[in-house]
């Protein structure tokens, strides 16, 4: 019995050694490249700036020489400070706005449905309490998880939902936020007059999709990096140089500023008639994906509290219309 136990332990150890040998570190260079002395002025920014020391524009493909003379893995992604979203007014250097904000603001943002995450993996080290690269990514991860997601491979949505927990709602009739759906095909089949069987991107470069072919969740509509809220351009790192200027909302289809009333982002799933026969008013004129209200009294059906129109049909001139749909 004891011999059998020893054999089992040795076999397990051998398997683990094999896996460790295969799982090479993504950041496979010397520790001192990142772990060095920082000045008191640098310390508040080291959680994101230390990444940008290597991951900056023009540096893609570059390698670093290790102490043994061999080369590290090449840099595969680069970012500038202006790439971060300014949707919450956090990015003073906002430019392209094609990535989630990463430059160190508070992780408590009610207007973004964001509260401090609960998973302990997000609450370790210098990134604790801030929105930074290392809040979502593990710099010490291996090549089996090339995006270095702290929750593991294909866990993007789980990461979003832990931080943006306020927006993780179902059956809420669009009160404050678009609802999540665990089984969209069943919902669509039961309501064929309201929903399309599958998302329809109208032959554009848009990529509105179901998660695991079933669920409606954060990344059904949003990306994290290299996404510009423009259905005319392909999102992703491969096409990063061809992206339009984004609006910071990181949508995988046209955002409000680019909305085509005849093929809105909302209409990729929702099968509703347009507002009026010739008004040109799109879904996002009155609705939003998330409708935060500072007074904690949001409208149902993610209706905005006020809408700017030019002209307002009733008056024939430009103006703002208030919407009150706080009861259901």
C-alpha positions in Angstrom: 0.0 0.0 0.0 2.8 2.4 0.9 4.7 1.5 -2.3 1.6 2.3 -4.3 1.2 5.6 -2.6 4.8 6.5 -3.3 4.4 5.6 -6.9 1.3 7.7 -7.2 3.1 10.7 -5.7 6.1 10.3 -8.0 3.8 10.1 -11.1 1.9 13.2 -10.0 5.2 15.0 -9.5 6.5 14.0 -13.0 3.2 15.2 -14.6 3.5 18.5 -12.8 7.1 18.9 -13.9 6.1 18.2 -17.5 3.4 20.8 -17.4 5.7 23.4 -15.8 8.3 22.8 -18.5 5.6 23.3 -21.2 4.1 26.4 -19.6 6.8 29.0 -20.2 6.4 32.4 -18.7 5.1 35.2 -21.0 7.4 37.7 -19.4 10.4 35.4 -19.5 13.1 38.0 -18.7 15.0 38.9 -15.6 13.1 40.2 -12.6 15.0 43.5 -12.5 13.4 44.6 -15.7 10.3 45.5 -13.7 11.4 45.1 -10.1 13.7 48.0 -9.4 13.9 51.0 -7.2 11.2 53.7 -7.9 11.3 57.3 -6.7 8.5 58.6 -4.5 7.2 60.5 -7.5 7.0 57.3 -9.6 5.4 55.0 -7.0 1.7 56.2 -7.5 2.0 55.5 -11.3 4.1 52.3 -11.3 1.1 50.0 -11.6 0.4 51.1 -15.2 3.5 53.0 -16.2 5.8 50.0 -15.5 3.9 48.1 -18.2 4.1 51.1 -20.7 7.9 51.1 -20.2 7.8 48.2 -22.6 4.3 48.2 -24.1 4.5 51.5 -25.9 3.8 52.3 -29.6 6.5 51.3 -32.0 7.9 48.7 -29.6 5.9 45.7 -30.9 8.1 42.7 -31.8 11.0 43.9 -29.7 12.8 41.5 -27.5 15.1 42.0 -24.4 18.3 40.2 -23.7 18.3 38.1 -20.6 21.3 37.8 -18.3 22.3 34.6 -20.0 22.5 36.3 -23.4 19.3 34.8 -24.8 16.3 36.8 -26.1 13.0 37.2 -24.3 9.6 36.6 -25.9 8.8 39.5 -28.2 6.4 42.3 -27.2 3.0 41.5 -28.8 0.8 44.5 -27.8 1.4 48.2 -27.3 -0.6 51.1 -25.9 -0.4 54.9 -25.5 -2.0 56.7 -22.6 -4.5 58.3 -25.0 -5.9 54.9 -25.9 -7.7 54.6 -22.6 -11.4 55.5 -22.4 -12.5 58.9 -21.1 -16.1 57.9 -20.7 -15.9 58.6 -17.0 -13.8 61.8 -17.4 -10.8 60.0 -16.0 -8.3 60.3 -18.9 -6.8 63.8 -19.2 -4.7 62.5 -22.1 -7.6 60.9 -24.0 -7.1 60.5 -27.7 -8.1 57.3 -29.5 -10.2 55.9 -26.6 -10.1 52.3 -28.0 -9.2 50.6 -24.7 -10.6 50.2 -21.2 -9.1 53.0 -19.0 -5.9 51.7 -17.4 -4.2 54.8 -15.9 -4.9 54.5 -12.2 -8.2 56.1 -11.2 -10.5 54.7 -8.4 -12.2 51.4 -9.0 -15.4 52.8 -7.4 -17.3 54.5 -10.3 -21.1 54.4 -9.8 -21.7 55.9 -13.3 -19.8 52.9 -14.8 -21.6 50.4 -12.6 -18.2 49.7 -11.0 -17.5 48.8 -7.4 -14.3 47.2 -5.9 -14.1 43.5 -7.1 -14.6 40.7 -4.7 -12.3 38.1 -6.1 -9.0 38.2 -4.1 -6.9 38.0 -7.3 -8.0 41.5 -8.1 -7.1 42.9 -4.7 -3.4 42.2 -4.4 -0.4 44.4 -4.7 -0.1 48.0 -5.9 -3.1 47.8 -8.2 -5.5 47.4 -5.2 -8.2 50.1 -5.4 -7.1 51.4 -8.9 -7.9 50.7 -12.5 -4.6 49.5 -14.0 -3.1 46.9 -16.3 -2.2 44.7 -13.4 -5.7 44.8 -12.0 -6.9 42.4 -14.7 -3.6 40.9 -16.0 -1.1 38.8 -14.1 2.4 39.8 -15.3 3.7 36.5 -13.9 1.4 34.3 -16.0 2.5 31.7 -18.5 1.9 31.0 -22.2 -1.0 28.7 -21.5 -2.9 32.0 -20.7 -1.4 34.4 -23.3 -3.7 37.3 -22.3 -2.5 36.9 -18.7 -6.1 37.2 -17.4 -6.1 36.8 -13.6 -9.2 34.6 -13.7 -7.7 32.4 -16.4 -8.2 31.7 -20.1 -11.6 32.8 -21.6 -12.6 34.5 -18.4 -13.0 38.1 -19.8 -16.7 38.2 -19.0 -16.2 37.0 -15.4 -13.6 39.7 -14.9 -16.0 42.4 -16.2 -18.8 41.2 -14.0 -16.8 41.2 -10.8 -16.0 44.9 -11.2 -19.2 46.0 -12.9 -21.4 44.0 -10.6 -24.1 46.7 -10.4 -24.9 46.0 -14.0 -25.1 42.3 -13.6 -28.9 42.1 -13.6 -31.6 39.9 -15.1 -35.3 40.3 -15.5 -35.0 44.0 -14.5 -37.0 45.4 -17.5 -34.0 47.6 -18.4 -34.1 49.5 -15.1 -30.7 51.2 -15.0 -29.0 48.7 -17.2 -29.6 46.3 -20.1 -30.4 42.9 -18.6 -28.1 39.8 -19.0 -29.6 36.7 -20.4 -28.4 33.2 -19.7 -30.2 31.6 -22.7 -31.0 34.1 -25.4 -32.0 31.5 -28.1 -34.8 30.3 -25.8 -35.9 33.8 -25.1 -35.9 34.7 -28.8 -37.8 31.5 -29.8 -40.5 32.4 -27.2 -40.7 36.0 -28.5 -40.1 35.9 -32.3 -41.9 39.2 -32.8 -39.4 41.0 -30.5 -36.1 39.3 -30.9 -34.0 37.9 -33.8 -33.0 34.3 -33.5 -29.3 35.3 -33.6 -27.6 38.7 -33.6 -27.5 40.2 -37.1 -24.5 42.6 -37.8 -26.1 43.7 -41.1 -23.0 42.6 -43.1 -20.8 45.1 -41.4 -17.5 44.6 -39.5 -19.6 44.7 -36.3 -19.2 41.7 -34.0 -22.2 41.7 -31.7 -22.5 38.1 -30.5 -23.7 35.7 -27.9 -21.2 34.4 -25.3 -20.7 30.6 -25.8 -23.4 30.9 -28.4 -26.0 31.3 -25.7 -25.6 34.2 -23.3 -26.0 38.0 -23.5 -23.3 39.5 -21.3 -20.8 42.3 -21.2 -18.6 41.2 -24.1 -21.6 40.6 -26.4 -21.5 44.3 -27.0 -18.2 45.6 -25.6 -14.6 44.9 -26.2 -11.7 45.7 -23.9 -8.9 46.7 -26.2 -8.7 47.8 -29.8 -12.4 48.5 -30.2 -13.8 51.8 -31.6 -17.6 51.8 -31.6 -17.6 51.8 -35.4 -19.2 49.0 -37.4 -17.3 50.1 -40.5 -13.9 48.9 -39.0 -12.7 45.5 -37.8 -11.8 45.5 -34.2 -8.9 43.7 -32.6 -5.1 43.9 -32.4 -4.6 42.8 -36.0 -6.5 45.8 -37.3 -5.4 48.3 -34.6 -3.9 50.7 -37.1 -7.1 50.9 -39.0 -9.4 51.8 -36.1 -11.4 55.0 -36.1 -11.4 57.4 -33.2 -13.5 55.8 -30.4 -16.0 57.2 -28.1 -14.7 55.4 -25.0 -17.7 53.1 -24.7 -15.8 50.3 -26.5 -18.8 49.0 -28.5 -18.5 46.3 -31.1 -21.0 48.1 -33.4 -21.8 51.8 -34.1 -22.0 54.0 -31.0 -24.6 56.7 -30.7 -22.5 59.2 -32.6 -22.3 56.9 -35.7 -25.8 55.3 -35.3 -27.7 54.4 -38.5 -31.4 54.5 -37.6 -32.1 51.6 -39.9 -29.5 49.3 -38.5 -28.8 50.3 -34.9 -26.7 48.3 -32.5 -29.9 47.5 -30.6 -31.5 46.2 -33.8 -28.8 43.5 -34.1 -31.0 41.6 -31.6 -34.2 43.5 -31.1 -36.8 43.3 -33.9 -38.7 46.6 -33.4 -40.0 49.1 -35.9 -38.1 52.4 -36.3 -39.4 55.4 -34.4 -41.6 57.2 -37.0 -41.6 56.7 -40.7 -39.0 59.3 -41.7 -37.7 60.7 -38.4 -34.2 59.3 -38.7 -34.3 58.9 -34.9 -32.3 55.8 -33.9 -32.7 53.6 -30.8 -29.8 55.3 -29.0 -31.4 58.7 -29.3 -33.7 57.8 -26.4 -32.2 54.5 -25.0 -28.7 53.7 -23.7 -27.1 50.4 -22.8 -26.7 51.6 -19.2 -28.7 54.5 -17.8 -27.1 55.6 -14.5 -29.0 58.2 -12.6 -27.1 60.2 -9.9 -30.4 60.5 -7.9 -30.8 56.7 -7.9 -34.1 57.0 -9.8 -33.4 55.6 -13.3 -35.9 55.0 -16.0 -37.1 51.5 -17.1 -36.2 50.2 -20.5 -32.8 52.0 -20.2 -34.4 55.3 -21.3 -32.3 58.4 -20.8 -33.6 61.0 -18.4 -33.4 63.7 -21.1 -33.0 63.7 -24.9 -31.6 66.5 -27.0 -33.3 66.8 -30.4 -32.9 69.1 -33.4 -35.7 69.7 -34.1 -38.1 68.7 -31.4 -41.2 67.6 -33.4 -43.6 69.4 -31.1 -41.9 72.8 -31.4 -40.0 72.6 -34.7 -36.8 73.9 -33.1 -33.9 72.4 -31.2 -34.4 71.5 -27.6 -34.2 69.0 -24.7 -37.0 66.7 -23.8 -37.3 65.1 -20.3 -38.3 61.5 -20.0 -39.9 60.1 -16.9 -40.5 56.3 -16.9 -39.5 55.4 -13.4 -42.4 53.1 -12.7 -43.3 49.9 -14.5 
